[in-house]
Amino acid sequence: MQIHGMTAPEISRHLSVLKKAGLITTRRRGRYVLYQLDVTAVARLGSDFLEALLR
């Protein structure tokens, strides 16, 4: 099955990269894994990026 032009394994790989980068958190609920965006980490990334550009 494809969602938004991506296969399930592709989505899984992307989520793994985002988790390793600290941008999302996970919580297991039975056989399912719930993913949640870490808004604080994403906001920090934005401000750090802008700060680096302005140097």
PDB file of N, CA, C and O in Angstrom:
ATOM      1  N   MET A   1       0.834  -1.177   0.000  1.00  0.00           N
ATOM      2  CA  MET A   1       0.000   0.000   0.000  1.00  0.00           C
ATOM      3  C   MET A   1       0.886   1.251   0.000  1.00  0.00           C
ATOM      4  O   MET A   1       1.906   1.300   0.688  1.00  0.00           O
ATOM      5  N   GLN A   2       0.492   2.238  -0.763  1.00  0.00           N
ATOM      6  CA  GLN A   2       1.244   3.484  -0.815  1.00  0.00           C
ATOM      7  C   GLN A   2       0.390   4.634  -0.293  1.00  0.00           C
ATOM      8  O   GLN A   2      -0.782   4.776  -0.641  1.00  0.00           O
ATOM      9  N   ILE A   3       1.013   5.448   0.549  1.00  0.00           N
ATOM     10  CA  ILE A   3       0.356   6.634   1.081  1.00  0.00           C
ATOM     11  C   ILE A   3       1.213   7.822   0.668  1.00  0.00           C
ATOM     12  O   ILE A   3       2.411   7.865   0.947  1.00  0.00           O
ATOM     13  N   HIS A   4       0.594   8.775   0.007  1.00  0.00           N
ATOM     14  CA  HIS A   4       1.313   9.962  -0.457  1.00  0.00           C
ATOM     15  C   HIS A   4       2.509   9.584  -1.325  1.00  0.00           C
ATOM     16  O   HIS A   4       3.550  10.238  -1.268  1.00  0.00           O
ATOM     17  N   GLY A   5       2.365   8.533  -2.128  1.00  0.00           N
ATOM     18  CA  GLY A   5       3.427   8.139  -3.046  1.00  0.00           C
ATOM     19  C   GLY A   5       4.594   7.433  -2.392  1.00  0.00           C
ATOM     20  O   GLY A   5       5.637   7.266  -3.025  1.00  0.00           O
ATOM     21  N   MET A   6       4.450   7.008  -1.133  1.00  0.00           N
ATOM     22  CA  MET A   6       5.534   6.330  -0.419  1.00  0.00           C
ATOM     23  C   MET A   6       5.041   4.978   0.080  1.00  0.00           C
ATOM     24  O   MET A   6       3.881   4.828   0.464  1.00  0.00           O
ATOM     25  N   THR A   7       5.930   4.005   0.067  1.00  0.00           N
ATOM     26  CA  THR A   7       5.592   2.696   0.604  1.00  0.00           C
ATOM     27  C   THR A   7       5.780   2.700   2.117  1.00  0.00           C
ATOM     28  O   THR A   7       6.428   3.592   2.664  1.00  0.00           O
ATOM     29  N   ALA A   8       5.217   1.710   2.785  1.00  0.00           N
ATOM     30  CA  ALA A   8       5.350   1.600   4.241  1.00  0.00           C
ATOM     31  C   ALA A   8       6.821   1.523   4.671  1.00  0.00           C
ATOM     32  O   ALA A   8       7.194   2.186   5.639  1.00  0.00           O
ATOM     33  N   PRO A   9       7.681   0.732   3.982  1.00  0.00           N
ATOM     34  CA  PRO A   9       9.096   0.708   4.381  1.00  0.00           C
ATOM     35  C   PRO A   9       9.786   2.063   4.230  1.00  0.00           C
ATOM     36  O   PRO A   9      10.643   2.412   5.041  1.00  0.00           O
ATOM     37  N   GLU A  10       9.421   2.824   3.205  1.00  0.00           N
ATOM     38  CA  GLU A  10      10.018   4.161   3.030  1.00  0.00           C
ATOM     39  C   GLU A  10       9.612   5.087   4.167  1.00  0.00           C
ATOM     40  O   GLU A  10      10.437   5.839   4.685  1.00  0.00           O
ATOM     41  N   ILE A  11       8.355   5.034   4.550  1.00  0.00           N
ATOM     42  CA  ILE A  11       7.872   5.863   5.654  1.00  0.00           C
ATOM     43  C   ILE A  11       8.579   5.465   6.941  1.00  0.00           C
ATOM     44  O   ILE A  11       8.981   6.322   7.729  1.00  0.00           O
ATOM     45  N   SER A  12       8.727   4.163   7.150  1.00  0.00           N
ATOM     46  CA  SER A  12       9.409   3.662   8.346  1.00  0.00           C
ATOM     47  C   SER A  12      10.843   4.176   8.419  1.00  0.00           C
ATOM     48  O   SER A  12      11.305   4.576   9.487  1.00  0.00           O
ATOM     49  N   ARG A  13      11.544   4.167   7.295  1.00  0.00           N
ATOM     50  CA  ARG A  13      12.928   4.673   7.265  1.00  0.00           C
ATOM     51  C   ARG A  13      12.971   6.156   7.595  1.00  0.00           C
ATOM     52  O   ARG A  13      13.837   6.592   8.354  1.00  0.00           O
ATOM     53  N   HIS A  14      12.059   6.933   7.043  1.00  0.00           N
ATOM     54  CA  HIS A  14      12.014   8.369   7.321  1.00  0.00           C
ATOM     55  C   HIS A  14      11.745   8.624   8.801  1.00  0.00           C
ATOM     56  O   HIS A  14      12.380   9.484   9.410  1.00  0.00           O
ATOM     57  N   LEU A  15      10.804   7.878   9.378  1.00  0.00           N
ATOM     58  CA  LEU A  15      10.496   8.044  10.795  1.00  0.00           C
ATOM     59  C   LEU A  15      11.695   7.679  11.662  1.00  0.00           C
ATOM     60  O   LEU A  15      11.941   8.316  12.686  1.00  0.00           O
ATOM     61  N   SER A  16      12.436   6.659  11.256  1.00  0.00           N
ATOM     62  CA  SER A  16      13.634   6.254  11.998  1.00  0.00           C
ATOM     63  C   SER A  16      14.678   7.371  11.996  1.00  0.00           C
ATOM     64  O   SER A  16      15.300   7.641  13.024  1.00  0.00           O
ATOM     65  N   VAL A  17      14.868   8.009  10.863  1.00  0.00           N
ATOM     66  CA  VAL A  17      15.835   9.111  10.757  1.00  0.00           C
ATOM     67  C   VAL A  17      15.395  10.288  11.634  1.00  0.00           C
ATOM     68  O   VAL A  17      16.214  10.889  12.329  1.00  0.00           O
ATOM     69  N   LEU A  18      14.104  10.610  11.598  1.00  0.00           N
ATOM     70  CA  LEU A  18      13.597  11.711  12.415  1.00  0.00           C
ATOM     71  C   LEU A  18      13.744  11.412  13.906  1.00  0.00           C
ATOM     72  O   LEU A  18      14.037  12.307  14.697  1.00  0.00           O
ATOM     73  N   LYS A  19      13.538  10.147  14.285  1.00  0.00           N
ATOM     74  CA  LYS A  19      13.690   9.766  15.697  1.00  0.00           C
ATOM     75  C   LYS A  19      15.156   9.871  16.119  1.00  0.00           C
ATOM     76  O   LYS A  19      15.450  10.374  17.204  1.00  0.00           O
ATOM     77  N   LYS A  20      16.080   9.402  15.273  1.00  0.00           N
ATOM     78  CA  LYS A  20      17.504   9.482  15.596  1.00  0.00           C
ATOM     79  C   LYS A  20      17.955  10.940  15.703  1.00  0.00           C
ATOM     80  O   LYS A  20      18.862  11.258  16.472  1.00  0.00           O
ATOM     81  N   ALA A  21      17.321  11.820  14.932  1.00  0.00           N
ATOM     82  CA  ALA A  21      17.663  13.244  14.971  1.00  0.00           C
ATOM     83  C   ALA A  21      17.032  13.945  16.177  1.00  0.00           C
ATOM     84  O   ALA A  21      17.319  15.113  16.438  1.00  0.00           O
ATOM     85  N   GLY A  22      16.172  13.232  16.912  1.00  0.00           N
ATOM     86  CA  GLY A  22      15.532  13.820  18.083  1.00  0.00           C
ATOM     87  C   GLY A  22      14.356  14.715  17.768  1.00  0.00           C
ATOM     88  O   GLY A  22      13.945  15.519  18.605  1.00  0.00           O
ATOM     89  N   LEU A  23      13.804  14.588  16.562  1.00  0.00           N
ATOM     90  CA  LEU A  23      12.694  15.454  16.163  1.00  0.00           C
ATOM     91  C   LEU A  23      11.329  14.844  16.437  1.00  0.00           C
ATOM     92  O   LEU A  23      10.321  15.551  16.425  1.00  0.00           O
ATOM     93  N   ILE A  24      11.283  13.541  16.685  1.00  0.00           N
ATOM     94  CA  ILE A  24      10.025  12.896  17.041  1.00  0.00           C
ATOM     95  C   ILE A  24      10.261  11.954  18.218  1.00  0.00           C
ATOM     96  O   ILE A  24      11.376  11.485  18.449  1.00  0.00           O
ATOM     97  N   THR A  25       9.196  11.692  18.944  1.00  0.00           N
ATOM     98  CA  THR A  25       9.240  10.722  20.030  1.00  0.00           C
ATOM     99  C   THR A  25       8.290   9.587  19.676  1.00  0.00           C
ATOM    100  O   THR A  25       7.385   9.750  18.859  1.00  0.00           O
ATOM    101  N   THR A  26       8.508   8.442  20.299  1.00  0.00           N
ATOM    102  CA  THR A  26       7.646   7.292  20.034  1.00  0.00           C
ATOM    103  C   THR A  26       7.098   6.747  21.341  1.00  0.00           C
ATOM    104  O   THR A  26       7.700   6.888  22.406  1.00  0.00           O
ATOM    105  N   ARG A  27       5.940   6.121  21.223  1.00  0.00           N
ATOM    106  CA  ARG A  27       5.305   5.462  22.359  1.00  0.00           C
ATOM    107  C   ARG A  27       4.627   4.209  21.829  1.00  0.00           C
ATOM    108  O   ARG A  27       3.867   4.270  20.863  1.00  0.00           O
ATOM    109  N   ARG A  28       4.898   3.090  22.450  1.00  0.00           N
ATOM    110  CA  ARG A  28       4.310   1.826  22.010  1.00  0.00           C
ATOM    111  C   ARG A  28       2.963   1.633  22.685  1.00  0.00           C
ATOM    112  O   ARG A  28       2.815   1.830  23.891  1.00  0.00           O
ATOM    113  N   ARG A  29       1.995   1.246  21.882  1.00  0.00           N
ATOM    114  CA  ARG A  29       0.655   0.938  22.383  1.00  0.00           C
ATOM    115  C   ARG A  29       0.235  -0.393  21.763  1.00  0.00           C
ATOM    116  O   ARG A  29      -0.306  -0.447  20.658  1.00  0.00           O
ATOM    117  N   GLY A  30       0.503  -1.467  22.516  1.00  0.00           N
ATOM    118  CA  GLY A  30       0.238  -2.798  21.979  1.00  0.00           C
ATOM    119  C   GLY A  30       1.187  -3.084  20.833  1.00  0.00           C
ATOM    120  O   GLY A  30       2.402  -2.961  20.987  1.00  0.00           O
ATOM    121  N   ARG A  31       0.651  -3.460  19.698  1.00  0.00           N
ATOM    122  CA  ARG A  31       1.508  -3.734  18.542  1.00  0.00           C
ATOM    123  C   ARG A  31       1.754  -2.495  17.684  1.00  0.00           C
ATOM    124  O   ARG A  31       2.454  -2.559  16.674  1.00  0.00           O
ATOM    125  N   TYR A  32       1.178  -1.378  18.091  1.00  0.00           N
ATOM    126  CA  TYR A  32       1.325  -0.138  17.339  1.00  0.00           C
ATOM    127  C   TYR A  32       2.358   0.779  17.989  1.00  0.00           C
ATOM    128  O   TYR A  32       2.562   0.749  19.202  1.00  0.00           O
ATOM    129  N   VAL A  33       2.996   1.583  17.166  1.00  0.00           N
ATOM    130  CA  VAL A  33       3.919   2.601  17.661  1.00  0.00           C
ATOM    131  C   VAL A  33       3.337   3.952  17.270  1.00  0.00           C
ATOM    132  O   VAL A  33       3.047   4.207  16.101  1.00  0.00           O
ATOM    133  N   LEU A  34       3.173   4.807  18.268  1.00  0.00           N
ATOM    134  CA  LEU A  34       2.647   6.148  18.020  1.00  0.00           C
ATOM    135  C   LEU A  34       3.815   7.124  17.928  1.00  0.00           C
ATOM    136  O   LEU A  34       4.702   7.124  18.781  1.00  0.00           O
ATOM    137  N   TYR A  35       3.810   7.940  16.904  1.00  0.00           N
ATOM    138  CA  TYR A  35       4.866   8.922  16.687  1.00  0.00           C
ATOM    139  C   TYR A  35       4.319  10.305  16.978  1.00  0.00           C
ATOM    140  O   TYR A  35       3.183  10.623  16.627  1.00  0.00           O
ATOM    141  N   GLN A  36       5.141  11.129  17.627  1.00  0.00           N
ATOM    142  CA  GLN A  36       4.720  12.489  17.942  1.00  0.00           C
ATOM    143  C   GLN A  36       5.871  13.442  17.670  1.00  0.00           C
ATOM    144  O   GLN A  36       7.012  13.182  18.054  1.00  0.00           O
ATOM    145  N   LEU A  37       5.565  14.538  17.010  1.00  0.00           N
ATOM    146  CA  LEU A  37       6.557  15.563  16.720  1.00  0.00           C
ATOM    147  C   LEU A  37       6.978  16.236  18.013  1.00  0.00           C
ATOM    148  O   LEU A  37       6.127  16.616  18.817  1.00  0.00           O
ATOM    149  N   ASP A  38       8.273  16.388  18.226  1.00  0.00           N
ATOM    150  CA  ASP A  38       8.795  17.111  19.389  1.00  0.00           C
ATOM    151  C   ASP A  38       8.893  18.577  18.987  1.00  0.00           C
ATOM    152  O   ASP A  38       9.889  19.012  18.410  1.00  0.00           O
ATOM    153  N   VAL A  39       7.852  19.324  19.298  1.00  0.00           N
ATOM    154  CA  VAL A  39       7.737  20.718  18.854  1.00  0.00           C
ATOM    155  C   VAL A  39       8.898  21.564  19.373  1.00  0.00           C
ATOM    156  O   VAL A  39       9.390  22.442  18.664  1.00  0.00           O
ATOM    157  N   THR A  40       9.331  21.310  20.584  1.00  0.00           N
ATOM    158  CA  THR A  40      10.442  22.070  21.167  1.00  0.00           C
ATOM    159  C   THR A  40      11.716  21.852  20.357  1.00  0.00           C
ATOM    160  O   THR A  40      12.437  22.805  20.065  1.00  0.00           O
ATOM    161  N   ALA A  41      11.994  20.603  19.995  1.00  0.00           N
ATOM    162  CA  ALA A  41      13.197  20.292  19.213  1.00  0.00           C
ATOM    163  C   ALA A  41      13.126  20.924  17.829  1.00  0.00           C
ATOM    164  O   ALA A  41      14.125  21.437  17.325  1.00  0.00           O
ATOM    165  N   VAL A  42      11.949  20.889  17.217  1.00  0.00           N
ATOM    166  CA  VAL A  42      11.787  21.477  15.882  1.00  0.00           C
ATOM    167  C   VAL A  42      11.941  22.990  15.951  1.00  0.00           C
ATOM    168  O   VAL A  42      12.571  23.585  15.078  1.00  0.00           O
ATOM    169  N   ALA A  43      11.376  23.620  16.974  1.00  0.00           N
ATOM    170  CA  ALA A  43      11.506  25.073  17.123  1.00  0.00           C
ATOM    171  C   ALA A  43      12.956  25.455  17.338  1.00  0.00           C
ATOM    172  O   ALA A  43      13.435  26.446  16.786  1.00  0.00           O
ATOM    173  N   ARG A  44      13.664  24.656  18.150  1.00  0.00           N
ATOM    174  CA  ARG A  44      15.083  24.924  18.403  1.00  0.00           C
ATOM    175  C   ARG A  44      15.886  24.794  17.118  1.00  0.00           C
ATOM    176  O   ARG A  44      16.801  25.579  16.869  1.00  0.00           O
ATOM    177  N   LEU A  45      15.545  23.812  16.312  1.00  0.00           N
ATOM    178  CA  LEU A  45      16.216  23.620  15.036  1.00  0.00           C
ATOM    179  C   LEU A  45      16.045  24.848  14.156  1.00  0.00           C
ATOM    180  O   LEU A  45      16.995  25.297  13.515  1.00  0.00           O
ATOM    181  N   GLY A  46      14.840  25.386  14.126  1.00  0.00           N
ATOM    182  CA  GLY A  46      14.580  26.580  13.330  1.00  0.00           C
ATOM    183  C   GLY A  46      15.382  27.774  13.802  1.00  0.00           C
ATOM    184  O   GLY A  46      15.981  28.483  12.993  1.00  0.00           O
ATOM    185  N   SER A  47      15.399  28.003  15.105  1.00  0.00           N
ATOM    186  CA  SER A  47      16.124  29.168  15.616  1.00  0.00           C
ATOM    187  C   SER A  47      17.630  28.985  15.470  1.00  0.00           C
ATOM    188  O   SER A  47      18.336  29.946  15.166  1.00  0.00           O
ATOM    189  N   ASP A  48      18.139  27.767  15.682  1.00  0.00           N
ATOM    190  CA  ASP A  48      19.563  27.505  15.493  1.00  0.00           C
ATOM    191  C   ASP A  48      19.962  27.706  14.032  1.00  0.00           C
ATOM    192  O   ASP A  48      21.029  28.245  13.737  1.00  0.00           O
ATOM    193  N   PHE A  49      19.098  27.268  13.129  1.00  0.00           N
ATOM    194  CA  PHE A  49      19.366  27.413  11.698  1.00  0.00           C
ATOM    195  C   PHE A  49      19.419  28.887  11.313  1.00  0.00           C
ATOM    196  O   PHE A  49      20.338  29.319  10.617  1.00  0.00           O
ATOM    197  N   LEU A  50      18.440  29.650  11.763  1.00  0.00           N
ATOM    198  CA  LEU A  50      18.415  31.089  11.457  1.00  0.00           C
ATOM    199  C   LEU A  50      19.613  31.803  12.069  1.00  0.00           C
ATOM    200  O   LEU A  50      20.205  32.686  11.448  1.00  0.00           O
ATOM    201  N   GLU A  51      19.962  31.416  13.283  1.00  0.00           N
ATOM    202  CA  GLU A  51      21.112  32.017  13.950  1.00  0.00           C
ATOM    203  C   GLU A  51      22.390  31.771  13.168  1.00  0.00           C
ATOM    204  O   GLU A  51      23.218  32.670  13.025  1.00  0.00           O
ATOM    205  N   ALA A  52      22.552  30.563  12.663  1.00  0.00           N
ATOM    206  CA  ALA A  52      23.742  30.202  11.884  1.00  0.00           C
ATOM    207  C   ALA A  52      23.790  31.000  10.577  1.00  0.00           C
ATOM    208  O   ALA A  52      24.865  31.408  10.139  1.00  0.00           O
ATOM    209  N   LEU A  53      22.641  31.222   9.961  1.00  0.00           N
ATOM    210  CA  LEU A  53      22.590  31.995   8.706  1.00  0.00           C
ATOM    211  C   LEU A  53      22.978  33.451   8.929  1.00  0.00           C
ATOM    212  O   LEU A  53      23.599  34.076   8.070  1.00  0.00           O
ATOM    213  N   LEU A  54      22.608  33.981  10.082  1.00  0.00           N
ATOM    214  CA  LEU A  54      22.845  35.393  10.356  1.00  0.00           C
ATOM    215  C   LEU A  54      24.261  35.698  10.843  1.00  0.00           C
ATOM    216  O   LEU A  54      24.622  36.866  10.986  1.00  0.00           O
ATOM    217  N   ARG A  55      25.055  34.682  11.096  1.00  0.00           N
ATOM    218  CA  ARG A  55      26.436  34.906  11.564  1.00  0.00           C
ATOM    219  C   ARG A  55      27.305  35.415  10.455  1.00  0.00           C
ATOM    220  O   ARG A  55      28.493  35.658  10.665  1.00  0.00           O
TER     221      ARG A  55
END
